[in-house]
Amino acid sequence: MNSMLKLTCLLEGRSTSRSFPTYMGSNSRVFDLEQHLLAVIDQKYIPRGGPRNTPILWITNLGKVRQASSLSLDSLPDKKRLWDPTQPLSTLPQGTAILVQLAQKDVPVVAAASGPASSTSAGGQSTSEAGILKKTLPDLMYDRYREPSNASTISSFRRVPMSVKNWSSFRSAATSASKKCSTEQKFDDSEFRFVNRNAQISDETSLASVMFSDVLRLLNDLLAPEFAFVYSSATNVAGRPDFVGKTHPYQARVLIEVKTKWVLGCEDLVKKYNNDIASIAAGLEPRNPIWPYVLQMFLYLSLNRLRYGVLTTYEQTWFLRRDEGVLHVSPAIRHHDTLPTVLQCYKHIVDLANEDHISAPAPLTLSLNGQHVRRQDFQKIDSNKLEAQESLGLQQVDLGEFELQEVIGEGRSGRVFRAFWRDKPVALKICDLYKNPKYEEEILTEVAVYQALESLQGIYVPRLRIVGYDGGLFAFAMDMAGSPVEVESLSDADRLKIVQCLTEIHRHGILHNDIRRENILVCRESGRLQVRFIDFASSKAHSNEHEMEREMTMLRRLLEMD
């Protein structure tokens, strides 16, 4: 498990004393940080009606930033712009400060004043909210060498809708709502242009990038500061939908999942879903199945107690409403539709969500065919694997019982939340197997290690409380166990106790295989140090003596004992 990254952010034109920390998942990219900052920088920094373009990010050495009442880019000779949106934040040098340029100085921005504006910036054409929402989306260009979808689903589908129905009134309601959009408040039309006309779509990642820049960005500029769409990595929702629509400063309202047209190519989603389910009930394998994606969104909405969602290929978009166990699906809205347009429909779903966004979790149901299903190229998991999972004592977890508080860590296979379960604080790790099916083996390894170390639970490793599947999410909860070790504050006796802890783990035939400070949690009870090793996803059983000796040497070096 990796810790969250803490980044120090400075705002151009503001005092250096007003720097602020930002926490991002260790797997986050520059693009995630841009969208996170766009969403969280509030009226303390940007007056109402001020510029809300995607911020431009620069990095500099924090130690070389001089105190100033108005920080200037020109005063930082060693600054470097973060051009690559896909660059992992974990690659930034230690001691780096993020300088946030809120808007390009040569881009005129019209204040969204409380009253109607009579004109826009010099040379720009004015438009209204109604005019912006009438825009149709440009066509996409597809790479002939497309990559396969990375969203294979592994799941014991338990939260199956009681029914999936047509939301037949959605189109007319969105059309009626669009007629109420403001025509008085004026905006600079140049700020609402599509910027990715030449993007080559090859997979869901490239499609999601275009979705944000050419759909959600426009909506963010229009809806700010009260509402914003952000990447889910910048939120604490359960699961990993691609985007989350949220209020300011933060409360999830709408979830969005992006799929390519190659995996979601039908038009009538309700008819195709029900046909898929009928085929499964008859023991047949559906052709070009779409049921996993419908259930994926249903689970996301249910676990986050949300009513509204969006499933989109960009060229076709379905708007969803969940009333507990019933899922209503709109007709497909095409990207070039004019009445209503896709943007008008998004505005309508946001308005609906702001009025009533909460819906109770769906009741637990049986899986589609009564057993655990692993969708890896839509093949069932083999019987040996089923027996292995039964031997691990996996349960059917109800994530609706957990009250999520905050993200406290993130690793390759999932995020860790501080949560309450049955009135007790726990650390809850959730892996979204819809998005990361390849990590199921890794998680099962970790569970197997915890069970092999059952006699050490609550002593040298956290006590495991519950583990299993809830739909396409795998989760396990354990007792809270302290914070990452700070070697500098340890006494000699403390260091020896940590060594003793690993020695006991080795005696049980387990090689941890990922010795880092973040994986050694400590706390003090009645003045005595309590130690817990965590994150056994890379562990090995029955390792040889040489490997264990080498790991012990690594630990002693980490603790500065050698």
Buried (B, 14 or more C-beta within 10 A) or exposed (E): BBBBBEBBBBBBEBEBEEBBEBBBBBBBBBBBBBBBBBBBBEEEBBEEBBBBBBBBBBBBEBEEBEEEEEBEBEEBEEBEEBEEBEBBBEEBEEEBBBBBBBBEEEEBBBEBEEEEBEEBBEEBEBBBBBBBBBBBBBEBEBEEEBEEBEBBBBBBBBBBBEEBBBBEEBBEBBBEBBEEBEEEBBBBBBBBEBEBEEBBBBBBEBBBBBBBBBBBBBBBBBBBBEBBBBBBBBBBBBBBBBBBBBBBEBEBBBBBBBBBBBBBBBEBBBEBBBBBBEBBEEEEEBEEBBBBBBBBBBBBBBBBBBBBBBBBBBBBBBBBBBBBBBBBBBBBBBBEBEEBBBBBBBBBBBEBBBEEBEBEBBEBBEBBEEEBBBBEEEEBBEEEBBEBBEEBEBEBBBBBBBBBEEBBBBBBBBBBBBBBBEEEEBBBBBBBBBBBBEBBEBBBBBBBBBBBBEEBBBBBBBBBBBBBBBBBBBBBBBBBBBEBBEBEEBEEEBBEBBBEBBEBBBEBEBBBBBBBBBBBBBEEEEEEBBBBBBBBBBBBEEBEEEEBEEBBEBBBEBBEBE
